[in-house]
Amino acid sequence: MTQEQDPKKPGIGALVRSILAAAIGVQTDKNREQDFNQGNPLAFILGGFVFTFLFIATIATIVGLILSNN
């Protein structure tokens, strides 16, 4: 008796790991293919925007703190 398995959708942890790995350029081909086959594109797009916003806000805050101390 064979049991067909539905592809599991990635959880929030896997989504965050994939976005961070893609952002710094270390995403493996296996994970990238899994993301494209099983992931929700909207979740990755929104996650990418959130990551980008947080990254820019962090850099701006650090620069602001450094410049205010001089």
Backbone as JSON, one array per atom type, in Angstrom:
{
  "sequence": "MTQEQDPKKPGIGALVRSILAAAIGVQTDKNREQDFNQGNPLAFILGGFVFTFLFIATIATIVGLILSNN",
  "N": [[0.84, -1.16, 0.0], [0.78, 2.06, -1.04], [1.43, 5.28, 0.11], [0.43, 8.44, -0.62], [2.08, 11.47, -0.26], [1.3, 14.71, 0.69], [2.88, 17.65, -0.35], [4.65, 19.34, 2.14], [3.96, 22.56, 3.35], [6.23, 25.21, 3.85], [7.06, 26.19, 7.16], [6.95, 29.07, 9.4], [9.51, 29.37, 10.43], [11.14, 28.06, 8.52], [10.58, 29.69, 6.38], [11.67, 32.17, 7.19], [14.39, 31.41, 7.44], [14.94, 30.77, 4.75], [14.57, 33.26, 3.5], [16.56, 34.82, 4.76], [18.86, 33.36, 4.02], [18.76, 33.62, 1.25], [19.03, 36.37, 1.07], [21.66, 36.87, 1.85], [22.95, 35.36, 0.04], [23.5, 32.57, 0.2], [21.85, 30.44, -0.28], [20.97, 27.08, -0.81], [20.75, 24.97, -3.73], [18.93, 22.89, -3.46], [17.22, 23.77, -1.36], [16.25, 26.11, -2.54], [14.84, 25.13, -4.77], [12.91, 23.64, -3.4], [11.58, 25.72, -2.09], [10.46, 27.09, -4.3], [8.79, 25.12, -5.31], [7.07, 24.36, -3.2], [6.52, 26.53, -1.62], [4.71, 29.58, -0.8], [4.48, 32.15, -3.01], [3.72, 34.8, -2.39], [4.2, 34.99, 0.36], [7.0, 34.87, 0.44], [7.65, 37.17, -1.02], [6.51, 39.24, 0.56], [7.94, 38.75, 2.91], [10.51, 39.31, 2.0], [10.29, 42.08, 1.52], [9.8, 42.97, 4.15], [12.18, 42.14, 5.41], [14.03, 43.72, 3.97], [13.17, 46.32, 4.66], [13.62, 46.26, 7.47], [16.39, 45.83, 7.5], [17.39, 48.19, 6.24], [16.4, 50.09, 8.07], [17.82, 49.34, 10.37], [20.51, 49.8, 9.58], [20.33, 52.59, 9.12], [19.74, 53.47, 11.71], [22.04, 52.68, 13.13], [24.01, 54.23, 11.81], [22.98, 56.77, 12.4], [23.28, 56.78, 15.22], [26.07, 56.62, 15.43], [26.89, 58.99, 14.16], [25.69, 60.89, 15.8], [27.18, 60.78, 18.1], [29.5, 62.08, 17.63]],
  "CA": [[0.0, 0.0, 0.0], [1.58, 3.27, -1.11], [0.76, 6.43, 0.7], [0.86, 9.68, -1.26], [2.31, 12.53, 0.71], [1.15, 16.07, 0.22], [4.08, 18.42, 0.0], [4.45, 20.21, 3.3], [4.27, 23.96, 3.15], [7.23, 25.6, 4.84], [6.59, 26.95, 8.31], [7.51, 30.41, 9.53], [10.96, 29.24, 10.62], [11.75, 27.75, 7.23], [10.42, 30.89, 5.55], [12.67, 33.14, 7.63], [15.7, 30.89, 7.05], [15.08, 30.89, 3.3], [14.72, 34.67, 3.16], [17.88, 35.25, 5.2], [19.86, 32.7, 3.2], [18.71, 34.24, -0.07], [19.49, 37.75, 1.19], [23.12, 36.92, 1.91], [23.47, 34.62, -1.1], [24.0, 31.23, 0.53], [20.74, 29.49, -0.43], [21.34, 25.9, -1.58], [19.83, 24.67, -4.84], [17.87, 22.03, -2.94], [16.26, 24.6, -0.64], [15.63, 27.03, -3.49], [13.84, 24.36, -5.52], [11.82, 23.33, -2.47], [10.82, 26.96, -1.89], [9.68, 27.37, -5.5], [7.77, 24.08, -5.53], [6.14, 24.19, -2.09], [6.28, 27.78, -0.9], [3.76, 30.56, -1.28], [5.26, 33.29, -3.5], [3.35, 36.02, -1.68], [4.89, 34.98, 1.65], [8.4, 35.2, 0.2], [7.71, 38.56, -1.44], [6.28, 40.07, 1.74], [9.08, 38.55, 3.8], [11.63, 40.05, 1.43], [10.07, 43.5, 1.79], [9.98, 43.19, 5.59], [13.61, 42.03, 5.68], [14.69, 44.89, 3.4], [12.84, 47.47, 5.5], [14.32, 46.13, 8.74], [17.82, 46.0, 7.24], [17.64, 49.61, 6.02], [16.16, 50.79, 9.33], [18.93, 49.02, 11.26], [21.69, 50.53, 9.11], [20.1, 54.02, 9.36], [19.84, 53.69, 13.15], [23.46, 52.58, 13.5], [24.68, 55.42, 11.28], [22.52, 57.9, 13.2], [23.92, 56.72, 16.53], [27.49, 56.92, 15.28], [27.05, 60.4, 13.83], [25.26, 61.73, 16.93], [28.19, 60.73, 19.15], [30.67, 62.89, 17.24]],
  "C": [[0.9, 1.24, 0.0], [0.76, 4.44, -0.58], [1.31, 7.69, 0.03], [0.98, 10.75, -0.2], [2.08, 13.87, 0.04], [2.42, 16.83, 0.58], [3.77, 19.36, 1.16], [4.8, 21.64, 2.93], [5.28, 24.36, 4.22], [6.6, 26.43, 5.96], [7.27, 28.31, 8.38], [9.02, 30.37, 9.72], [11.69, 28.97, 9.32], [11.68, 28.95, 6.29], [11.48, 31.93, 5.9], [14.07, 32.69, 7.23], [15.95, 31.05, 5.56], [15.31, 32.33, 2.88], [16.1, 35.17, 3.56], [18.98, 34.64, 4.35], [19.9, 33.32, 1.8], [19.27, 35.66, -0.02], [21.01, 37.84, 1.22], [23.76, 36.03, 0.85], [24.0, 33.23, -0.81], [22.9, 30.16, 0.44], [21.2, 28.3, -1.28], [20.32, 25.67, -2.69], [18.66, 23.82, -4.36], [16.8, 22.86, -2.24], [15.53, 25.56, -1.57], [14.55, 26.32, -4.3], [12.65, 24.0, -4.64], [10.95, 24.57, -2.24], [9.93, 27.25, -3.09], [8.56, 26.36, -5.7], [6.71, 24.06, -4.44], [5.75, 25.49, -1.41], [5.24, 28.65, -1.57], [4.54, 31.79, -1.74], [4.97, 34.59, -2.75], [4.07, 36.11, -0.33], [6.36, 35.37, 1.49], [8.57, 36.66, -0.21], [7.53, 39.49, -0.24], [7.44, 39.95, 2.73], [10.32, 39.29, 3.31], [11.51, 41.54, 1.67], [10.3, 43.82, 3.27], [11.47, 43.14, 5.94], [14.35, 43.27, 5.18], [14.43, 46.13, 4.25], [13.61, 47.43, 6.82], [15.83, 46.33, 8.58], [18.16, 47.47, 7.07], [17.44, 50.4, 7.31], [17.29, 50.55, 10.32], [20.18, 49.8, 10.87], [21.53, 52.02, 9.39], [20.22, 54.34, 10.84], [21.29, 53.66, 13.61], [24.22, 53.82, 13.03], [24.27, 56.66, 12.08], [23.17, 57.94, 14.58], [25.4, 57.09, 16.45], [27.7, 58.41, 15.02], [26.65, 61.31, 14.98], [26.29, 61.75, 18.06], [29.42, 61.57, 18.82], [30.45, 64.33, 17.51]]
}
